[in-house]
Each structure stands twice: as C-alpha cells, then as structure tokens.
C-alpha cells in the first residue's frame, strides 16, 4: 500500500513556487551579492596568479622552510618535497597551484567566519541551540545541492565555487571551536576573573590558547573537506585538480584520473600532517612549561 501524498498538481505548483521565488531573489540581489564578494574574487585571482608565476624551486624552498618552522619535522619536509616534485614531473603543477589557492582562500574565509560563530555558541546557549540544527543540515545535505542556489545567484566561475566550498567545509571549524572552549576547566577561567581580567582578555589569552589544539583539529577537517569539494566545484568553473578528475571521469581517462586523484591525496596528506605536527608541537611546549 503506497503512502498517501498530495496530488501531482499541488506538488508541481509547490516546486514552481519555490523556483520562482528564488529566481526573483537572485535577479534582485544577485548583482549586489556579486559586488559584495568582489574583494574575495580579487584575492583569489591574485593569490592564484602569485602561485602560478612563482618558480617551482622558490615555492618548494619557501614552503619547506615554512613547514620546518611549523613542525621541525624533516620527515614532513621530505614528504612534501618528494610528493610535490612528483606532481611537477607528471605535469600537474599548475593545476595543483590553482587547487591550493582556492583551498587556502576558502579555509581562510571559514576560519574568519567559523571561529567567531563557534565562540558565540560556546558563550550563548541560545546561539548553540540555533546553530546546531543548521550545522547538522549543512553536514548532511548532499554536496551537489550547494551548487544549485550558488549558480542561480552568481552563475559560473571561481566565486560561486569558493562559496560552495565554504558552505560545505565551514561546519567543522565552528563545531570544534565551540567544543574546545566548552572543554576548558572552569576553574582556570574563574581564576582569571578573580585576577581582574576582562572577558575579552580571558578569551584571547586564556581560553583560545587552551583550546588551540581542538580548534586546529577543526581547521584540519575544514581543509580536508575543502579538498573534497574542489572536485564538485569544478562542475561550475573552478579550474584545478578537480577539473582534471571530472575530465577523466567524463572521457574514461584512467591514467589522468589516477594522477590527478593522487595529486589531491598528496596535497591533503602534506597539509594534514603539517597541522597535526604543529598542534602536537604547541601542546608539548605548553606541557613542558607547565611542568
């Protein structure tokens, strides 16, 4: 026995009403949103150009120094050098730089928005009750669905892809920031209050440093989700390794798919290990000082 449902005409009318409402919204506000996000477009374009024009040996040298400064791990540095050298040898360098650019910018946007929202959730129960269902929805909705309203608002290009990636990847940094701040020992914050510190000083100099490792875990997850979304975002005009994967899928190029997929994996592993090592290094230093 089939489940009772509305008649087809009612369902069709409801769908058309939703479509018409959003189309009207997009036509009225699409240009305004595009202008609002023009600084992000400028930043993404110029950062991508900077990575593309930087000689490979300069990029490898500077990035190796940065990774060493963050992790003091020769294993991670050697892993980065070997994997990115192979990426260059198989002809994926430019696409990797394009992918790295949009992942870095999208992660930056997620951090700038997500950490303050997570802080608000940790301080206000009302904000937490409002945000948790929204975050659950954002993390369970199929990633392809994000492309529909973004395309209707912005069309095709880098900015729509960036917005779709940010919506898909921002929940972890919000959740982990809220979780990290809530796990802090209340005795420490009460001691800081007793010493006369203002709430903003307690947040900046006590709570956020203590929650650093948890927040970095959220940032790490956001980066991984951004890398996962670049393949989907390539469908709306985002060039990079994702577009190579889609090209391989559409034409049955197994070799291209394997090479571009492994390039994404190499980029993800290097970023993941760097963030983890940096977090562990900070925790070790803090424990040493406390002891």
TIROSE-47487 format. One record per residue (C-alpha): residue number from 0; chain; x, y, z. Coordinates in steps of 0.05 Angstrom, whole numbers, m for minus. Layout:
% residues N
<site><nr>NUM</nr><kette>A</kette><east>X</east><north>Y</north><up>Z</up></site>
...
% end
This chain:
% residues 291
<site><nr>0</nr><kette>A</kette><east>0</east><north>0</north><up>0</up></site>
<site><nr>1</nr><kette>A</kette><east>30</east><north>66</north><up>m22</up></site>
<site><nr>2</nr><kette>A</kette><east>38</east><north>124</north><up>25</up></site>
<site><nr>3</nr><kette>A</kette><east>m15</east><north>178</north><up>16</up></site>
<site><nr>4</nr><kette>A</kette><east>12</east><north>241</north><up>m16</up></site>
<site><nr>5</nr><kette>A</kette><east>m11</east><north>306</north><up>m46</up></site>
<site><nr>6</nr><kette>A</kette><east>m35</east><north>305</north><up>m117</up></site>
<site><nr>7</nr><kette>A</kette><east>17</east><north>317</north><up>m172</up></site>
<site><nr>8</nr><kette>A</kette><east>m11</east><north>385</north><up>m190</up></site>
<site><nr>9</nr><kette>A</kette><east>m2</east><north>411</north><up>m119</up></site>
<site><nr>10</nr><kette>A</kette><east>69</east><north>384</north><up>m115</up></site>
<site><nr>11</nr><kette>A</kette><east>86</east><north>414</north><up>m182</up></site>
<site><nr>12</nr><kette>A</kette><east>57</east><north>481</north><up>m162</up></site>
<site><nr>13</nr><kette>A</kette><east>97</east><north>480</north><up>m97</up></site>
<site><nr>14</nr><kette>A</kette><east>162</east><north>466</north><up>m135</up></site>
<site><nr>15</nr><kette>A</kette><east>148</east><north>521</north><up>m185</up></site>
<site><nr>16</nr><kette>A</kette><east>133</east><north>569</north><up>m129</up></site>
<site><nr>17</nr><kette>A</kette><east>199</east><north>555</north><up>m95</up></site>
<site><nr>18</nr><kette>A</kette><east>236</east><north>562</north><up>m162</up></site>
<site><nr>19</nr><kette>A</kette><east>202</east><north>627</north><up>m179</up></site>
<site><nr>20</nr><kette>A</kette><east>214</east><north>657</north><up>m110</up></site>
<site><nr>21</nr><kette>A</kette><east>288</east><north>642</north><up>m112</up></site>
<site><nr>22</nr><kette>A</kette><east>296</east><north>665</north><up>m184</up></site>
<site><nr>23</nr><kette>A</kette><east>264</east><north>731</north><up>m165</up></site>
<site><nr>24</nr><kette>A</kette><east>310</east><north>736</north><up>m105</up></site>
<site><nr>25</nr><kette>A</kette><east>370</east><north>720</north><up>m149</up></site>
<site><nr>26</nr><kette>A</kette><east>351</east><north>772</north><up>m201</up></site>
<site><nr>27</nr><kette>A</kette><east>341</east><north>826</north><up>m149</up></site>
<site><nr>28</nr><kette>A</kette><east>400</east><north>811</north><up>m104</up></site>
<site><nr>29</nr><kette>A</kette><east>449</east><north>771</north><up>m146</up></site>
<site><nr>30</nr><kette>A</kette><east>487</east><north>832</north><up>m171</up></site>
<site><nr>31</nr><kette>A</kette><east>491</east><north>861</north><up>m101</up></site>
<site><nr>32</nr><kette>A</kette><east>520</east><north>796</north><up>m73</up></site>
<site><nr>33</nr><kette>A</kette><east>570</east><north>793</north><up>m130</up></site>
<site><nr>34</nr><kette>A</kette><east>594</east><north>864</north><up>m114</up></site>
<site><nr>35</nr><kette>A</kette><east>597</east><north>847</north><up>m40</up></site>
<site><nr>36</nr><kette>A</kette><east>642</east><north>787</north><up>m54</up></site>
<site><nr>37</nr><kette>A</kette><east>686</east><north>823</north><up>m105</up></site>
<site><nr>38</nr><kette>A</kette><east>744</east><north>830</north><up>m54</up></site>
<site><nr>39</nr><kette>A</kette><east>745</east><north>755</north><up>m46</up></site>
<site><nr>40</nr><kette>A</kette><east>747</east><north>747</north><up>m122</up></site>
<site><nr>41</nr><kette>A</kette><east>805</east><north>796</north><up>m126</up></site>
<site><nr>42</nr><kette>A</kette><east>842</east><north>760</north><up>m70</up></site>
<site><nr>43</nr><kette>A</kette><east>832</east><north>691</north><up>m102</up></site>
<site><nr>44</nr><kette>A</kette><east>853</east><north>714</north><up>m171</up></site>
<site><nr>45</nr><kette>A</kette><east>916</east><north>749</north><up>m148</up></site>
<site><nr>46</nr><kette>A</kette><east>937</east><north>694</north><up>m100</up></site>
<site><nr>47</nr><kette>A</kette><east>928</east><north>642</north><up>m155</up></site>
<site><nr>48</nr><kette>A</kette><east>969</east><north>685</north><up>m202</up></site>
<site><nr>49</nr><kette>A</kette><east>1023</east><north>692</north><up>m149</up></site>
<site><nr>50</nr><kette>A</kette><east>1028</east><north>617</north><up>m141</up></site>
<site><nr>51</nr><kette>A</kette><east>1029</east><north>605</north><up>m216</up></site>
<site><nr>52</nr><kette>A</kette><east>1084</east><north>656</north><up>m231</up></site>
<site><nr>53</nr><kette>A</kette><east>1128</east><north>635</north><up>m172</up></site>
<site><nr>54</nr><kette>A</kette><east>1184</east><north>590</north><up>m197</up></site>
<site><nr>55</nr><kette>A</kette><east>1177</east><north>518</north><up>m173</up></site>
<site><nr>56</nr><kette>A</kette><east>1243</east><north>519</north><up>m137</up></site>
<site><nr>57</nr><kette>A</kette><east>1225</east><north>582</north><up>m99</up></site>
<site><nr>58</nr><kette>A</kette><east>1158</east><north>553</north><up>m79</up></site>
<site><nr>59</nr><kette>A</kette><east>1189</east><north>488</north><up>m56</up></site>
<site><nr>60</nr><kette>A</kette><east>1243</east><north>525</north><up>m17</up></site>
<site><nr>61</nr><kette>A</kette><east>1198</east><north>575</north><up>18</up></site>
<site><nr>62</nr><kette>A</kette><east>1144</east><north>524</north><up>34</up></site>
<site><nr>63</nr><kette>A</kette><east>1196</east><north>475</north><up>61</up></site>
<site><nr>64</nr><kette>A</kette><east>1222</east><north>530</north><up>108</up></site>
<site><nr>65</nr><kette>A</kette><east>1151</east><north>545</north><up>130</up></site>
<site><nr>66</nr><kette>A</kette><east>1135</east><north>471</north><up>143</up></site>
<site><nr>67</nr><kette>A</kette><east>1201</east><north>464</north><up>182</up></site>
<site><nr>68</nr><kette>A</kette><east>1185</east><north>526</north><up>223</up></site>
<site><nr>69</nr><kette>A</kette><east>1116</east><north>499</north><up>240</up></site>
<site><nr>70</nr><kette>A</kette><east>1134</east><north>427</north><up>253</up></site>
<site><nr>71</nr><kette>A</kette><east>1211</east><north>419</north><up>259</up></site>
<site><nr>72</nr><kette>A</kette><east>1200</east><north>352</north><up>225</up></site>
<site><nr>73</nr><kette>A</kette><east>1247</east><north>331</north><up>170</up></site>
<site><nr>74</nr><kette>A</kette><east>1200</east><north>273</north><up>152</up></site>
<site><nr>75</nr><kette>A</kette><east>1144</east><north>321</north><up>134</up></site>
<site><nr>76</nr><kette>A</kette><east>1191</east><north>367</north><up>96</up></site>
<site><nr>77</nr><kette>A</kette><east>1220</east><north>309</north><up>56</up></site>
<site><nr>78</nr><kette>A</kette><east>1150</east><north>282</north><up>44</up></site>
<site><nr>79</nr><kette>A</kette><east>1128</east><north>350</north><up>18</up></site>
<site><nr>80</nr><kette>A</kette><east>1189</east><north>357</north><up>m28</up></site>
<site><nr>81</nr><kette>A</kette><east>1183</east><north>287</north><up>m57</up></site>
<site><nr>82</nr><kette>A</kette><east>1108</east><north>289</north><up>m68</up></site>
<site><nr>83</nr><kette>A</kette><east>1108</east><north>359</north><up>m100</up></site>
<site><nr>84</nr><kette>A</kette><east>1168</east><north>341</north><up>m143</up></site>
<site><nr>85</nr><kette>A</kette><east>1129</east><north>282</north><up>m170</up></site>
<site><nr>86</nr><kette>A</kette><east>1068</east><north>327</north><up>m181</up></site>
<site><nr>87</nr><kette>A</kette><east>1111</east><north>373</north><up>m223</up></site>
<site><nr>88</nr><kette>A</kette><east>1142</east><north>315</north><up>m262</up></site>
<site><nr>89</nr><kette>A</kette><east>1074</east><north>287</north><up>m282</up></site>
<site><nr>90</nr><kette>A</kette><east>1051</east><north>355</north><up>m307</up></site>
<site><nr>91</nr><kette>A</kette><east>1002</east><north>373</north><up>m251</up></site>
<site><nr>92</nr><kette>A</kette><east>1039</east><north>432</north><up>m222</up></site>
<site><nr>93</nr><kette>A</kette><east>995</east><north>489</north><up>m248</up></site>
<site><nr>94</nr><kette>A</kette><east>930</east><north>453</north><up>m230</up></site>
<site><nr>95</nr><kette>A</kette><east>957</east><north>438</north><up>m161</up></site>
<site><nr>96</nr><kette>A</kette><east>974</east><north>511</north><up>m151</up></site>
<site><nr>97</nr><kette>A</kette><east>903</east><north>530</north><up>m172</up></site>
<site><nr>98</nr><kette>A</kette><east>874</east><north>480</north><up>m124</up></site>
<site><nr>99</nr><kette>A</kette><east>920</east><north>503</north><up>m68</up></site>
<site><nr>100</nr><kette>A</kette><east>898</east><north>575</north><up>m80</up></site>
<site><nr>101</nr><kette>A</kette><east>824</east><north>562</north><up>m73</up></site>
<site><nr>102</nr><kette>A</kette><east>834</east><north>515</north><up>m14</up></site>
<site><nr>103</nr><kette>A</kette><east>876</east><north>567</north><up>23</up></site>
<site><nr>104</nr><kette>A</kette><east>827</east><north>624</north><up>10</up></site>
<site><nr>105</nr><kette>A</kette><east>765</east><north>582</north><up>27</up></site>
<site><nr>106</nr><kette>A</kette><east>798</east><north>558</north><up>91</up></site>
<site><nr>107</nr><kette>A</kette><east>816</east><north>630</north><up>109</up></site>
<site><nr>108</nr><kette>A</kette><east>743</east><north>650</north><up>99</up></site>
<site><nr>109</nr><kette>A</kette><east>718</east><north>591</north><up>140</up></site>
<site><nr>110</nr><kette>A</kette><east>766</east><north>609</north><up>197</up></site>
<site><nr>111</nr><kette>A</kette><east>747</east><north>683</north><up>196</up></site>
<site><nr>112</nr><kette>A</kette><east>673</east><north>667</north><up>199</up></site>
<site><nr>113</nr><kette>A</kette><east>673</east><north>600</north><up>236</up></site>
<site><nr>114</nr><kette>A</kette><east>715</east><north>615</north><up>297</up></site>
<site><nr>115</nr><kette>A</kette><east>674</east><north>676</north><up>319</up></site>
<site><nr>116</nr><kette>A</kette><east>610</east><north>635</north><up>309</up></site>
<site><nr>117</nr><kette>A</kette><east>639</east><north>578</north><up>350</up></site>
<site><nr>118</nr><kette>A</kette><east>659</east><north>628</north><up>405</up></site>
<site><nr>119</nr><kette>A</kette><east>588</east><north>655</north><up>405</up></site>
<site><nr>120</nr><kette>A</kette><east>560</east><north>584</north><up>411</up></site>
<site><nr>121</nr><kette>A</kette><east>605</east><north>569</north><up>470</up></site>
<site><nr>122</nr><kette>A</kette><east>583</east><north>632</north><up>506</up></site>
<site><nr>123</nr><kette>A</kette><east>508</east><north>634</north><up>490</up></site>
<site><nr>124</nr><kette>A</kette><east>463</east><north>573</north><up>497</up></site>
<site><nr>125</nr><kette>A</kette><east>412</east><north>605</north><up>451</up></site>
<site><nr>126</nr><kette>A</kette><east>463</east><north>612</north><up>396</up></site>
<site><nr>127</nr><kette>A</kette><east>483</east><north>539</north><up>406</up></site>
<site><nr>128</nr><kette>A</kette><east>410</east><north>515</north><up>401</up></site>
<site><nr>129</nr><kette>A</kette><east>400</east><north>556</north><up>337</up></site>
<site><nr>130</nr><kette>A</kette><east>466</east><north>536</north><up>304</up></site>
<site><nr>131</nr><kette>A</kette><east>468</east><north>461</north><up>318</up></site>
<site><nr>132</nr><kette>A</kette><east>408</east><north>443</north><up>273</up></site>
<site><nr>133</nr><kette>A</kette><east>436</east><north>488</north><up>219</up></site>
<site><nr>134</nr><kette>A</kette><east>504</east><north>454</north><up>223</up></site>
<site><nr>135</nr><kette>A</kette><east>471</east><north>386</north><up>222</up></site>
<site><nr>136</nr><kette>A</kette><east>434</east><north>406</north><up>159</up></site>
<site><nr>137</nr><kette>A</kette><east>497</east><north>434</north><up>126</up></site>
<site><nr>138</nr><kette>A</kette><east>536</east><north>370</north><up>140</up></site>
<site><nr>139</nr><kette>A</kette><east>482</east><north>321</north><up>117</up></site>
<site><nr>140</nr><kette>A</kette><east>456</east><north>356</north><up>54</up></site>
<site><nr>141</nr><kette>A</kette><east>487</east><north>327</north><up>m9</up></site>
<site><nr>142</nr><kette>A</kette><east>545</east><north>368</north><up>m34</up></site>
<site><nr>143</nr><kette>A</kette><east>516</east><north>375</north><up>m104</up></site>
<site><nr>144</nr><kette>A</kette><east>456</east><north>412</north><up>m75</up></site>
<site><nr>145</nr><kette>A</kette><east>501</east><north>471</north><up>m55</up></site>
<site><nr>146</nr><kette>A</kette><east>514</east><north>484</north><up>m128</up></site>
<site><nr>147</nr><kette>A</kette><east>442</east><north>500</north><up>m146</up></site>
<site><nr>148</nr><kette>A</kette><east>430</east><north>565</north><up>m107</up></site>
<site><nr>149</nr><kette>A</kette><east>502</east><north>587</north><up>m118</up></site>
<site><nr>150</nr><kette>A</kette><east>495</east><north>581</north><up>m193</up></site>
<site><nr>151</nr><kette>A</kette><east>429</east><north>617</north><up>m193</up></site>
<site><nr>152</nr><kette>A</kette><east>458</east><north>674</north><up>m153</up></site>
<site><nr>153</nr><kette>A</kette><east>528</east><north>681</north><up>m183</up></site>
<site><nr>154</nr><kette>A</kette><east>530</east><north>640</north><up>m247</up></site>
<site><nr>155</nr><kette>A</kette><east>593</east><north>601</north><up>m263</up></site>
<site><nr>156</nr><kette>A</kette><east>664</east><north>618</north><up>m242</up></site>
<site><nr>157</nr><kette>A</kette><east>712</east><north>620</north><up>m184</up></site>
<site><nr>158</nr><kette>A</kette><east>670</east><north>658</north><up>m134</up></site>
<site><nr>159</nr><kette>A</kette><east>610</east><north>610</north><up>m139</up></site>
<site><nr>160</nr><kette>A</kette><east>658</east><north>552</north><up>m129</up></site>
<site><nr>161</nr><kette>A</kette><east>690</east><north>587</north><up>m70</up></site>
<site><nr>162</nr><kette>A</kette><east>623</east><north>600</north><up>m37</up></site>
<site><nr>163</nr><kette>A</kette><east>601</east><north>528</north><up>m47</up></site>
<site><nr>164</nr><kette>A</kette><east>666</east><north>502</north><up>m17</up></site>
<site><nr>165</nr><kette>A</kette><east>659</east><north>548</north><up>43</up></site>
<site><nr>166</nr><kette>A</kette><east>587</east><north>527</north><up>58</up></site>
<site><nr>167</nr><kette>A</kette><east>607</east><north>454</north><up>53</up></site>
<site><nr>168</nr><kette>A</kette><east>672</east><north>460</north><up>94</up></site>
<site><nr>169</nr><kette>A</kette><east>655</east><north>510</north><up>149</up></site>
<site><nr>170</nr><kette>A</kette><east>617</east><north>466</north><up>199</up></site>
<site><nr>171</nr><kette>A</kette><east>678</east><north>430</north><up>229</up></site>
<site><nr>172</nr><kette>A</kette><east>714</east><north>494</north><up>250</up></site>
<site><nr>173</nr><kette>A</kette><east>651</east><north>520</north><up>282</up></site>
<site><nr>174</nr><kette>A</kette><east>637</east><north>455</north><up>319</up></site>
<site><nr>175</nr><kette>A</kette><east>708</east><north>445</north><up>343</up></site>
<site><nr>176</nr><kette>A</kette><east>715</east><north>517</north><up>367</up></site>
<site><nr>177</nr><kette>A</kette><east>652</east><north>510</north><up>408</up></site>
<site><nr>178</nr><kette>A</kette><east>674</east><north>442</north><up>434</up></site>
<site><nr>179</nr><kette>A</kette><east>745</east><north>466</north><up>451</up></site>
<site><nr>180</nr><kette>A</kette><east>721</east><north>526</north><up>491</up></site>
<site><nr>181</nr><kette>A</kette><east>669</east><north>486</north><up>528</up></site>
<site><nr>182</nr><kette>A</kette><east>720</east><north>434</north><up>550</up></site>
<site><nr>183</nr><kette>A</kette><east>765</east><north>485</north><up>585</up></site>
<site><nr>184</nr><kette>A</kette><east>769</east><north>476</north><up>660</up></site>
<site><nr>185</nr><kette>A</kette><east>722</east><north>526</north><up>691</up></site>
<site><nr>186</nr><kette>A</kette><east>770</east><north>536</north><up>750</up></site>
<site><nr>187</nr><kette>A</kette><east>820</east><north>568</north><up>704</up></site>
<site><nr>188</nr><kette>A</kette><east>770</east><north>619</north><up>677</up></site>
<site><nr>189</nr><kette>A</kette><east>745</east><north>633</north><up>747</up></site>
<site><nr>190</nr><kette>A</kette><east>817</east><north>646</north><up>770</up></site>
<site><nr>191</nr><kette>A</kette><east>826</east><north>694</north><up>712</up></site>
<site><nr>192</nr><kette>A</kette><east>763</east><north>730</north><up>733</up></site>
<site><nr>193</nr><kette>A</kette><east>787</east><north>734</north><up>804</up></site>
<site><nr>194</nr><kette>A</kette><east>852</east><north>766</north><up>780</up></site>
<site><nr>195</nr><kette>A</kette><east>812</east><north>822</north><up>748</up></site>
<site><nr>196</nr><kette>A</kette><east>819</east><north>803</north><up>675</up></site>
<site><nr>197</nr><kette>A</kette><east>765</east><north>828</north><up>628</up></site>
<site><nr>198</nr><kette>A</kette><east>723</east><north>777</north><up>589</up></site>
<site><nr>199</nr><kette>A</kette><east>757</east><north>793</north><up>523</up></site>
<site><nr>200</nr><kette>A</kette><east>826</east><north>785</north><up>554</up></site>
<site><nr>201</nr><kette>A</kette><east>806</east><north>718</north><up>584</up></site>
<site><nr>202</nr><kette>A</kette><east>782</east><north>696</north><up>516</up></site>
<site><nr>203</nr><kette>A</kette><east>845</east><north>718</north><up>479</up></site>
<site><nr>204</nr><kette>A</kette><east>898</east><north>699</north><up>529</up></site>
<site><nr>205</nr><kette>A</kette><east>868</east><north>641</north><up>568</up></site>
<site><nr>206</nr><kette>A</kette><east>811</east><north>605</north><up>533</up></site>
<site><nr>207</nr><kette>A</kette><east>833</east><north>607</north><up>459</up></site>
<site><nr>208</nr><kette>A</kette><east>905</east><north>585</north><up>475</up></site>
<site><nr>209</nr><kette>A</kette><east>879</east><north>527</north><up>517</up></site>
<site><nr>210</nr><kette>A</kette><east>830</east><north>507</north><up>462</up></site>
<site><nr>211</nr><kette>A</kette><east>883</east><north>515</north><up>407</up></site>
<site><nr>212</nr><kette>A</kette><east>893</east><north>440</north><up>393</up></site>
<site><nr>213</nr><kette>A</kette><east>818</east><north>426</north><up>387</up></site>
<site><nr>214</nr><kette>A</kette><east>808</east><north>487</north><up>342</up></site>
<site><nr>215</nr><kette>A</kette><east>866</east><north>466</north><up>298</up></site>
<site><nr>216</nr><kette>A</kette><east>832</east><north>398</north><up>292</up></site>
<site><nr>217</nr><kette>A</kette><east>771</east><north>434</north><up>265</up></site>
<site><nr>218</nr><kette>A</kette><east>814</east><north>474</north><up>217</up></site>
<site><nr>219</nr><kette>A</kette><east>846</east><north>410</north><up>193</up></site>
<site><nr>220</nr><kette>A</kette><east>777</east><north>379</north><up>179</up></site>
<site><nr>221</nr><kette>A</kette><east>756</east><north>442</north><up>142</up></site>
<site><nr>222</nr><kette>A</kette><east>817</east><north>437</north><up>97</up></site>
<site><nr>223</nr><kette>A</kette><east>802</east><north>364</north><up>82</up></site>
<site><nr>224</nr><kette>A</kette><east>730</east><north>379</north><up>66</up></site>
<site><nr>225</nr><kette>A</kette><east>752</east><north>437</north><up>21</up></site>
<site><nr>226</nr><kette>A</kette><east>797</east><north>389</north><up>m18</up></site>
<site><nr>227</nr><kette>A</kette><east>739</east><north>340</north><up>m23</up></site>
<site><nr>228</nr><kette>A</kette><east>694</east><north>395</north><up>m51</up></site>
<site><nr>229</nr><kette>A</kette><east>741</east><north>420</north><up>m105</up></site>
<site><nr>230</nr><kette>A</kette><east>722</east><north>362</north><up>m149</up></site>
<site><nr>231</nr><kette>A</kette><east>648</east><north>380</north><up>m144</up></site>
<site><nr>232</nr><kette>A</kette><east>663</east><north>455</north><up>m151</up></site>
<site><nr>233</nr><kette>A</kette><east>699</east><north>441</north><up>m217</up></site>
<site><nr>234</nr><kette>A</kette><east>630</east><north>429</north><up>m247</up></site>
<site><nr>235</nr><kette>A</kette><east>615</east><north>504</north><up>m241</up></site>
<site><nr>236</nr><kette>A</kette><east>680</east><north>530</north><up>m269</up></site>
<site><nr>237</nr><kette>A</kette><east>734</east><north>521</north><up>m216</up></site>
<site><nr>238</nr><kette>A</kette><east>798</east><north>501</north><up>m251</up></site>
<site><nr>239</nr><kette>A</kette><east>849</east><north>456</north><up>m218</up></site>
<site><nr>240</nr><kette>A</kette><east>858</east><north>383</north><up>m200</up></site>
<site><nr>241</nr><kette>A</kette><east>783</east><north>376</north><up>m192</up></site>
<site><nr>242</nr><kette>A</kette><east>771</east><north>394</north><up>m265</up></site>
<site><nr>243</nr><kette>A</kette><east>823</east><north>343</north><up>m285</up></site>
<site><nr>244</nr><kette>A</kette><east>786</east><north>289</north><up>m246</up></site>
<site><nr>245</nr><kette>A</kette><east>720</east><north>309</north><up>m278</up></site>
<site><nr>246</nr><kette>A</kette><east>754</east><north>307</north><up>m347</up></site>
<site><nr>247</nr><kette>A</kette><east>780</east><north>237</north><up>m332</up></site>
<site><nr>248</nr><kette>A</kette><east>711</east><north>214</north><up>m309</up></site>
<site><nr>249</nr><kette>A</kette><east>676</east><north>243</north><up>m370</up></site>
<site><nr>250</nr><kette>A</kette><east>724</east><north>214</north><up>m420</up></site>
<site><nr>251</nr><kette>A</kette><east>745</east><north>149</north><up>m386</up></site>
<site><nr>252</nr><kette>A</kette><east>817</east><north>170</north><up>m377</up></site>
<site><nr>253</nr><kette>A</kette><east>841</east><north>124</north><up>m322</up></site>
<site><nr>254</nr><kette>A</kette><east>912</east><north>149</north><up>m323</up></site>
<site><nr>255</nr><kette>A</kette><east>892</east><north>222</north><up>m316</up></site>
<site><nr>256</nr><kette>A</kette><east>843</east><north>204</north><up>m261</up></site>
<site><nr>257</nr><kette>A</kette><east>896</east><north>166</north><up>m221</up></site>
<site><nr>258</nr><kette>A</kette><east>948</east><north>221</north><up>m229</up></site>
<site><nr>259</nr><kette>A</kette><east>901</east><north>279</north><up>m211</up></site>
<site><nr>260</nr><kette>A</kette><east>870</east><north>239</north><up>m154</up></site>
<site><nr>261</nr><kette>A</kette><east>937</east><north>222</north><up>m124</up></site>
<site><nr>262</nr><kette>A</kette><east>958</east><north>295</north><up>m130</up></site>
<site><nr>263</nr><kette>A</kette><east>898</east><north>315</north><up>m88</up></site>
<site><nr>264</nr><kette>A</kette><east>916</east><north>260</north><up>m38</up></site>
<site><nr>265</nr><kette>A</kette><east>988</east><north>285</north><up>m34</up></site>
<site><nr>266</nr><kette>A</kette><east>965</east><north>356</north><up>m21</up></site>
<site><nr>267</nr><kette>A</kette><east>916</east><north>332</north><up>32</up></site>
<site><nr>268</nr><kette>A</kette><east>968</east><north>289</north><up>68</up></site>
<site><nr>269</nr><kette>A</kette><east>1020</east><north>345</north><up>70</up></site>
<site><nr>270</nr><kette>A</kette><east>970</east><north>395</north><up>98</up></site>
<site><nr>271</nr><kette>A</kette><east>942</east><north>345</north><up>148</up></site>
<site><nr>272</nr><kette>A</kette><east>1010</east><north>323</north><up>175</up></site>
<site><nr>273</nr><kette>A</kette><east>1034</east><north>395</north><up>180</up></site>
<site><nr>274</nr><kette>A</kette><east>973</east><north>418</north><up>220</up></site>
<site><nr>275</nr><kette>A</kette><east>976</east><north>357</north><up>265</up></site>
<site><nr>276</nr><kette>A</kette><east>1051</east><north>365</north><up>278</up></site>
<site><nr>277</nr><kette>A</kette><east>1043</east><north>439</north><up>292</up></site>
<site><nr>278</nr><kette>A</kette><east>987</east><north>425</north><up>342</up></site>
<site><nr>279</nr><kette>A</kette><east>1027</east><north>370</north><up>377</up></site>
<site><nr>280</nr><kette>A</kette><east>1088</east><north>414</north><up>380</up></site>
<site><nr>281</nr><kette>A</kette><east>1049</east><north>470</north><up>414</up></site>
<site><nr>282</nr><kette>A</kette><east>1017</east><north>421</north><up>463</up></site>
<site><nr>283</nr><kette>A</kette><east>1086</east><north>392</north><up>481</up></site>
<site><nr>284</nr><kette>A</kette><east>1114</east><north>462</north><up>493</up></site>
<site><nr>285</nr><kette>A</kette><east>1056</east><north>481</north><up>537</up></site>
<site><nr>286</nr><kette>A</kette><east>1062</east><north>417</north><up>578</up></site>
<site><nr>287</nr><kette>A</kette><east>1136</east><north>428</north><up>586</up></site>
<site><nr>288</nr><kette>A</kette><east>1126</east><north>498</north><up>612</up></site>
<site><nr>289</nr><kette>A</kette><east>1071</east><north>476</north><up>660</up></site>
<site><nr>290</nr><kette>A</kette><east>1115</east><north>421</north><up>689</up></site>
% end
